[in-house]
Amino acid sequence: MSRTVLITGASIAGPTLAWWLHRFGMTVTVLERAPAFRDSGQNIDVRGAGREVLRRMGLERTAMEAGTGELGIAFVDSDNHVEARFDQETFGSNGPTAELEILRGDLARILYEHSRGGAEYLFGDTIEALDDQADGITVTFKKGGPRRFDLVIAAEGIGSSTRRLVFGEAAQRRPLDLYMGYFTIPKGENDSALARWYNAPGGRSVFLRPDKRGHTHAVLTLQQAPCGYEKLSPDEQKRMLAERFADAGWETPRVLEGLARADDFYFEMIGQVRLDHWSKGRTVLVGDAAYAPSPISGMGTSLGLVGAYVLAGELSRHDDHAEAFAAYERILRPYVDQGQDVPSLGPRIAQPRTRFGIALQRGVLNLATKPGIRDLLGKLMAPPADKIDLPDYGHAAHAAPHA
Ligand SMILES: Cc1cc2nc3c(=O)[nH]c(=O)nc-3n(C[C@H](O)[C@H](O)[C@H](O)COP(=O)(O)OP(=O)(O)OC[C@H]3O[C@@H](n4cnc5c(N)ncnc54)[C@H](O)[C@@H]3O)c2cc1C
């Protein structure tokens, strides 16, 4: 089908969509705000149907080989004693370590390289205005002036400005009362392929995860209602975390040393995006921009991959874009609902405020590792369900298959 499509955002959902749309014969431009392709980002999970989308793109093996090699998660105390251990081998997709753990930048790079032969990529610009008309949409770029497309698809992540431009304040941000800072630190002597999770009183946790390059990826989490930390500058956010974690114990001092030096620090207020509809006129949203489930669900990347696949497939099936957008939403909504099904008490259970709460959490986690109880209590640690019958759009791949 010959359509001209502008996709904004070159992370996970954007390049996936670009590859499929090109495969279905559409002319694709990808606009990314950053001045060049971004390699940064920490560990992300790809589960079930997300992995199937990579398989259908011929990328599953490449992505598996680029994975972080994380073997599971150990919950440790301040003396580094393991109190509960969830091995990937034992727990499989019911455990906290996904079948495919990969650094965001590595997966985004794989998708970008795979799609760039079939799409025009533009960096360092954003949309300033949109004029939606009966026969097309005129997009005014901040730097590049006006251009006309048939459709605009925003894959801009949780803070999407195009979503604001088109939907106003219709999108609800459901805060989960968590702040997270992610950054890379040098590998320490206790760091291995087993990720380690440590809790300190006051709703604090320190999570250290491996990669295959000899680095350690740190996540500092604060259980805290929104209080404006997200508005601080990155240096202020680093200082705030250093103060809040100063007396946390365990290996936190070396983590804070790494924090001070980190040049890939990424900080966010954790929340979900909820919208009654994901499209308006000729504009539609995909990935975190439409339905961010939050990192604690472990489903953001899978939703982005699956959402991009279904949206591209439905556009290939329908001449009328409105019908395609409706079908995309009808097929994907139940899957998104599963992905966003994070219990509201989850953040408090994962980050208890008191020593008693931590001891209780560890007792329950330990129980969850025991055979017999594992299946029942293991669900406490498991991500939301990941069930969708992925449509087969193979019949529509009538134009320009691209490697
Ligand atoms: C740099 C970075 C680091 C990340 N690190 C982590 C992490 O450590 N752990 C984790 O769980 N998740 C992380 N994420 C989020 C994770 O990638 C997503 O939750 C998930 O993969 C869904 O991806 P997405 O493509 O929908 O959105 P995102 O991955 O958020 O990508 C959105 C893309 O759109 C671009 N963009 C934003 N606004 C505009 C605009 N107005 N115009 C054009 N382009 C725009 C962004 O620069 C980005 O490339 C990170 C995202 C980014 C961008």
The ligand as an ORCA input file, in Angstrom:
! r2SCAN-3c Opt
* xyz 0 1
  C      17.644      7.140     26.286
  C      16.653      6.172     26.871
  C      17.027      5.348     27.942
  C      16.116      4.451     28.494
  N      16.531      3.674     29.531
  C      15.672      2.786     30.077
  C      16.088      1.940     31.137
  O      17.233      2.013     31.582
  N      15.185      1.063     31.658
  C      13.907      0.958     31.167
  O      13.117      0.145     31.645
  N      13.485      1.741     30.148
  C      14.328      2.661     29.603
  N      13.890      3.457     28.579
  C      12.479      3.347     28.133
  C      12.228      2.129     27.215
  O      13.027      2.190     26.060
  C      10.752      2.129     26.832
  O       9.980      1.995     28.033
  C      10.263      0.994     25.930
  O      11.292      0.324     25.275
  C       9.254      1.517     24.873
  O       9.967      2.248     23.902
  P       9.384      3.440     23.004
  O      10.121      3.346     21.688
  O       7.915      3.445     23.001
  O       9.816      4.775     23.801
  P      11.248      5.303     24.245
  O      12.226      4.209     24.374
  O      11.049      6.195     25.400
  O      11.735      6.178     22.984
  C      11.181      7.406     22.580
  C      12.079      8.032     21.522
  O      11.461      9.214     21.023
  C      12.377     10.297     21.057
  N      11.571     11.512     21.200
  C      11.008     11.998     22.341
  N      10.298     13.097     22.060
  C      10.396     13.290     20.730
  C       9.854     14.269     19.847
  N       9.039     15.230     20.271
  N      10.167     14.166     18.525
  C      10.981     13.173     18.054
  N      11.520     12.233     18.866
  C      11.220     12.287     20.184
  C      13.290      9.966     22.227
  O      14.535     10.652     22.135
  C      13.440      8.459     22.060
  O      14.444      8.115     21.145
  C      14.780      4.373     27.987
  C      14.404      5.191     26.909
  C      15.324      6.078     26.357
  C      14.884      6.940     25.188
*
